[in-house]
Amino acid sequence: MFPRPNHLIGLTIMASTLAMSRAFQFGTRLAAVSSSRTRASQVMVRSPMFINSSSSSKTRTLSRRFMSTAASLTDEQKLELEDKIKQKGDEIRTLKDDGISKDDLKPHVAELLELKAQLDPSSVAPKKKKQQQQQPKKKKQNQQQNQKPTNDDAESDYITPRAENYSRWYNDIIRVCDLADDSPVRGCMVIKPWGMSLWDSIKNDLDARIKEHGAENAYFPLLIPKSFLEKEAEHVDGFAKECAVVTHHRLTADPSGEQGLIADPEAELEDPLIIRPTSETMIWHMFKKWIVSHRDLPLKMNQWANVMRWEMRTRPFLRTSEFLWQEGHTAHATYEGALEDSKDMLTQYADMCEKLLAIPVVKGAKSPSERFAGAEETFTIEALMQNGWALQSGTSHFLGQSFGKAFDVTFQDKDGKQQDVWGTSWGVSTRLLGALIMTHSDDAGLVLPPRVAPVQVVVVPIPPKKNDEEGKVALNDALDNLVADLKSKGLKVKVDDRDYVRNGAKYFEWERKGVPLRIELGPRDVKGGVCVFKYRVGSEGKETV
């Protein structure tokens, strides 16, 4: 006998209510803080793709040579070596793609091995010869299952435990959970759909807060004349080393044929253009056109955009050359109005982090040496990561009158006198995704608070036997009713009915991606008027509801 429709309705209401109450239990938990504050590697070092017999003696020599010095390296030296290793590895992969011969490749591999030996002598230790005696088949299979994947295998779904290497764990989470991927442009990343959907959740929540704050969305050019940056001396000093510069407006074929395309010498720009590191200079140039009277103030603008700050050492989401963010810029008639605006937005950032991302933060002010270039005061929210790191997660700057004076932005007050305007700027970026990962995730994968999760409930239907047509109809009806009821409660639901993927693989995938609740529904469950719940955190086993 199949359950009556009212039984199904009762089941679905119980499912949705229990789903939200259980899932939100972990939404506000604090990050577990490790007592260790050691700084882990920022770049995942890749082992060479092969070590042939002729190179084994060289690896032993390298290992002995650097064993005594590797332990004495400073953190800065290690980071520099890691950067060189990554660059050399990228170069070798490019040469392989271009079809370089093995003989020509050997010097490059030798150079990579030497760099790795300086950082970690054990990474180039010669491999032990295989034993002649054949092992039993079952024993070999067990060894293969327990063996940890090497860093050579970029497709591996292995996640390094946090306690073993926190930085590598972070990179593994991003890779296996399909959040982002490397790009062919050094220092930049490709944000994949699952990672972009998380950013969209943050953007939607924050955009509503910004509009409630009184700011309007606009868009300003990506390219900024170099002369604009030169108008505010402290500002240009702070960003000069990070700027990417456009000097020509077209390419041409190299007349000699040696270099392919080159910048056309006849197309050099009189005033080079900077790819925006931030938009204060461009926006204050426009404020001069838009602000005339005290009636035009306060003027509050916000833009969602990408920016470019050239970074030598990058980590996905935390520090990349190009990143996404929102930047708000405001102009005020009074000191008090500008200062209050900067503090109000910091409060909004903190509230968003705690309510949407379940990340507790500490509000404070930066020291003079850490202030934003050109600001009189920089306010910040700092989040505490599981390994003890404090991560800057958002900033709001009180600019004083520096940009107003630099760009000659004045207004006529109520008494008819010309006054300089006061300004602020504030922003958060995709760094929040890094904070989200490091605050909640575990060794099994991503952990997402329900409010920010792109999918809050994933339903995995278990199909009946092929010839059970009546069972298929009953399952489909129960599934439709369950999904409709969950969605009516405001939940974001995904039905994973892929028939080419096994159920176990589906469970594994959605757990890795951090979906708060999985519901399993099969023919037996439909007949019994129940379904099976499995929470991402907070409950070890499955529950029949």
Salt bridges, closest charged atoms under 4 A:
GLU80 OE2 - LYS84 NZ 3.75
ASP83 OD1 - ARG186 NH2 2.81
ASP90 OD2 - LYS86 NZ 3.33
ASP90 OD1 - ARG93 NH2 2.27
GLU91 OE1 - LYS88 NZ 3.24
GLU91 OE2 - HIS108 ND1 3.57
ASP103 OD1 - LYS106 NZ 3.81
GLU111 OE1 - LYS88 NZ 3.10
GLU114 OE2 - ARG65 NH1 3.45
GLU164 OE1 - LYS148 NZ 2.95
ASP172 OD1 - ARG175 NH2 3.00
ASP178 OD1 - LYS192 NZ 2.90
ASP205 OD1 - ARG209 NE 2.76
ASP207 OD2 - LYS211 NZ 3.03
GLU230 OE2 - LYS226 NZ 2.78
ASP264 OD2 - ARG250 NE 2.73
GLU280 OE2 - HIS329 ND1 3.87
GLU311 OE2 - ARG319 NH1 3.19
GLU327 OE1 - HIS329 NE2 2.81
ASP341 OD2 - HIS213 NE2 2.70
ASP341 OD2 - LYS300 NZ 3.17
ASP351 OD2 - ARG209 NH1 2.84
ASP351 OD1 - LYS355 NZ 3.34
GLU377 OE2 - ARG371 NH2 3.61
GLU382 OE2 - LYS366 NZ 3.27
ASP408 OD2 - LYS288 NZ 3.27
ASP442 OD1 - ARG536 NH2 2.77
ASP443 OD1 - ARG162 NE 2.91
GLU469 OE2 - LYS472 NZ 3.78
ASP485 OD1 - LYS489 NZ 3.14
ASP496 OD2 - ARG498 NH2 2.75
ASP496 OD1 - LYS506 NZ 3.97
GLU509 OE1 - ARG498 NH2 2.85
GLU509 OE2 - LYS513 NZ 3.78
GLU520 OE2 - ARG518 NH2 2.91
GLU520 OE2 - LYS542 NZ 2.99
GLU543 OE2 - ARG22 NH1 2.68
